Amino acid sequence: MRLLVRLITTLLGLAVAAGGALLAIEAVWVLARPGTGGLIVPWQQVYIGLSSLSWHDPQVLATAAVVAVVGVLLVLIAIGAGAKDIRLHDPAPEVTVTTDRRSLARLVGHQVRDQDGVAVASVTAGSKRVQVKATAQFRESGDLRARLTETAEHAVQDLPLRSTPKVLVSVTVPKEQR
């Protein structure tokens, strides 16, 4: 989602920069040659075309509706792209402590990967759940899932989180080599 916001802001920034450059070029042209009209934009024709429109014309109302819908979509995208910080217990009333999802996943992932019998593990974390996907080192995993669940739960419980997320662990065995 953040990539989408960065892309949108980049495109809007380029559009504003292009509009500013066009305005500067047109202003310099009018100062250099007064009365000749615009260099790139035919301002007199634009003025005549726009002066014939009323606020109640369908084109104006449709344009206003499209701009309003795009504005609402941009606001919703911006709200959804906010940082998804995980709140921790505050050590003092005037101090707020948070961590991000990636840091929580990294902490749990290091502890899970340190367990015997784990070849590969990936961890995703959020405020509601921590999901561990591990691949066993050997074809017989034994009690690996239970050990990883216990390790991940201890890692999460050791943090001063306001609400403890649910821990989900899945273990797969490596595929047979041919």
C-alpha positions as CSV (number, residue, x, y, z in Angstrom):
1,M,0.0,0.0,0.0
2,R,2.9,2.4,0.8
3,L,4.2,1.8,-2.7
4,L,0.9,2.9,-4.2
5,V,1.0,6.1,-2.0
6,R,4.6,6.8,-3.1
7,L,3.6,6.3,-6.8
8,I,0.6,8.6,-6.5
9,T,2.5,11.3,-4.7
10,T,5.3,11.1,-7.3
11,L,2.9,11.4,-10.2
12,L,1.1,14.3,-8.5
13,G,4.4,16.0,-7.8
14,L,5.4,15.7,-11.4
15,A,2.1,17.1,-12.6
16,V,2.4,20.1,-10.3
17,A,6.0,20.6,-11.4
18,A,5.0,20.4,-15.1
19,G,2.1,22.9,-14.4
20,G,4.5,25.3,-12.7
21,A,7.0,25.0,-15.5
22,L,4.3,25.7,-18.1
23,L,3.0,28.7,-16.1
24,A,6.6,30.1,-15.9
25,I,7.2,29.6,-19.6
26,E,3.8,31.2,-20.5
27,A,4.5,34.2,-18.1
28,V,7.9,34.8,-19.6
29,W,6.5,34.6,-23.1
30,V,3.8,37.1,-22.4
31,L,6.3,39.5,-20.8
32,A,8.6,39.2,-23.7
33,R,5.9,39.6,-26.4
34,P,2.8,41.2,-25.0
35,G,-0.4,40.8,-26.9
36,T,0.7,37.7,-28.8
37,G,-1.2,35.2,-26.7
38,G,0.4,32.1,-25.2
39,L,3.4,30.2,-26.5
40,I,2.0,26.6,-25.8
41,V,-1.5,27.1,-24.5
42,P,-3.9,29.3,-26.6
43,W,-5.2,31.2,-23.5
44,Q,-7.7,33.3,-25.5
45,Q,-9.4,30.2,-26.9
46,V,-9.4,28.5,-23.5
47,Y,-11.0,31.6,-22.0
48,I,-13.7,31.8,-24.6
49,G,-14.5,28.1,-24.2
50,L,-14.6,28.2,-20.4
51,S,-16.7,31.5,-20.4
52,S,-19.5,29.7,-22.3
53,L,-19.9,27.1,-19.5
54,S,-22.2,27.4,-16.5
55,W,-21.9,25.8,-13.1
56,H,-25.0,23.8,-14.0
57,D,-23.7,22.3,-17.3
58,P,-23.4,18.5,-17.4
59,Q,-19.6,18.7,-18.2
60,V,-18.9,20.8,-15.2
61,L,-21.0,18.6,-12.9
62,A,-19.4,15.4,-14.2
63,T,-15.9,16.9,-13.8
64,A,-16.8,17.9,-10.2
65,A,-18.1,14.4,-9.4
66,V,-14.9,12.8,-10.9
67,V,-12.7,15.1,-8.9
68,A,-14.6,14.4,-5.7
69,V,-14.5,10.6,-6.2
70,V,-10.7,10.7,-6.9
71,G,-10.2,12.9,-3.8
72,V,-12.1,10.4,-1.6
73,L,-10.1,7.5,-3.0
74,L,-6.9,9.3,-2.4
75,V,-7.9,10.0,1.2
76,L,-8.9,6.3,1.7
77,I,-5.6,5.1,0.3
78,A,-3.7,7.5,2.5
79,I,-5.6,6.3,5.6
80,G,-5.0,2.7,4.7
81,A,-1.3,3.2,4.1
82,G,-0.5,4.5,7.6
83,A,2.1,2.8,9.6
84,K,0.7,-0.3,11.4
85,D,2.6,0.1,14.6
86,I,2.1,-2.3,17.5
87,R,1.6,-0.6,20.9
88,L,3.6,-1.7,23.9
89,H,2.9,-0.9,27.5
90,D,3.9,2.6,28.3
91,P,6.6,2.9,30.9
92,A,5.3,6.3,32.0
93,P,2.1,8.3,31.4
94,E,3.9,10.8,29.1
95,V,5.8,8.1,27.1
96,T,4.3,6.1,24.2
97,V,6.2,3.0,23.1
98,T,5.5,1.2,19.8
99,T,7.2,-1.3,17.5
100,D,6.6,-2.1,13.9
101,R,5.4,-5.4,12.5
102,R,8.7,-6.1,10.8
103,S,10.7,-5.8,14.1
104,L,8.3,-8.1,15.9
105,A,8.6,-10.6,13.0
106,R,12.3,-10.4,13.0
107,L,12.6,-11.0,16.8
108,V,10.3,-14.1,16.6
109,G,12.1,-15.2,13.4
110,H,15.6,-15.2,15.0
111,Q,14.4,-17.3,18.0
112,V,12.5,-19.7,15.7
113,R,15.5,-20.2,13.4
114,D,17.8,-20.9,16.3
115,Q,15.8,-24.0,17.1
116,D,17.3,-27.4,16.2
117,G,15.8,-29.0,13.1
118,V,14.7,-25.7,11.4
119,A,16.1,-25.3,7.9
120,V,14.1,-22.2,6.8
121,A,11.5,-20.1,8.6
122,S,9.5,-17.0,7.6
123,V,7.5,-14.9,10.0
124,T,4.8,-12.3,9.5
125,A,3.5,-10.4,12.4
126,G,0.7,-8.0,13.1
127,S,-1.2,-6.8,16.2
128,K,-3.6,-9.7,16.1
129,R,-1.5,-12.6,15.0
130,V,2.1,-13.9,14.4
131,Q,2.4,-16.5,11.7
132,V,5.4,-18.7,11.4
133,K,6.0,-20.9,8.4
134,A,9.0,-23.2,8.9
135,T,10.6,-26.0,6.9
136,A,12.1,-28.8,8.8
137,Q,15.7,-29.7,8.2
138,F,14.9,-33.4,8.1
139,R,12.0,-35.4,6.7
140,E,10.9,-36.5,10.2
141,S,9.9,-33.3,12.0
142,G,8.9,-35.0,15.3
143,D,7.8,-32.4,17.9
144,L,9.2,-29.5,15.9
145,R,5.9,-27.8,15.5
146,A,5.2,-27.9,19.3
147,R,8.7,-26.6,20.0
148,L,8.4,-23.7,17.5
149,T,4.9,-22.8,18.8
150,E,6.3,-22.7,22.4
151,T,9.3,-20.6,21.3
152,A,7.2,-18.2,19.3
153,E,4.7,-17.8,22.1
154,H,7.5,-17.2,24.7
155,A,9.1,-14.6,22.3
156,V,5.8,-12.8,22.0
157,Q,4.9,-13.0,25.7
158,D,8.3,-11.7,26.8
159,L,7.5,-8.4,25.1
160,P,5.4,-5.9,27.0
161,L,2.6,-5.9,24.3
162,R,-0.8,-4.4,25.2
163,S,-2.6,-7.3,23.6
164,T,-0.9,-10.7,22.9
165,P,-1.3,-11.8,19.3
166,K,-2.3,-15.3,18.4
167,V,0.6,-17.4,17.3
168,L,0.1,-19.7,14.3
169,V,2.9,-22.2,13.4
170,S,3.0,-24.4,10.4
171,V,5.9,-26.8,9.6
172,T,6.6,-28.5,6.3
173,V,9.1,-31.2,5.6
174,P,11.6,-30.8,2.9
175,K,10.8,-32.3,-0.5
176,E,12.6,-35.4,-1.5
177,Q,15.7,-34.9,-3.6
178,R,15.8,-37.0,-6.9
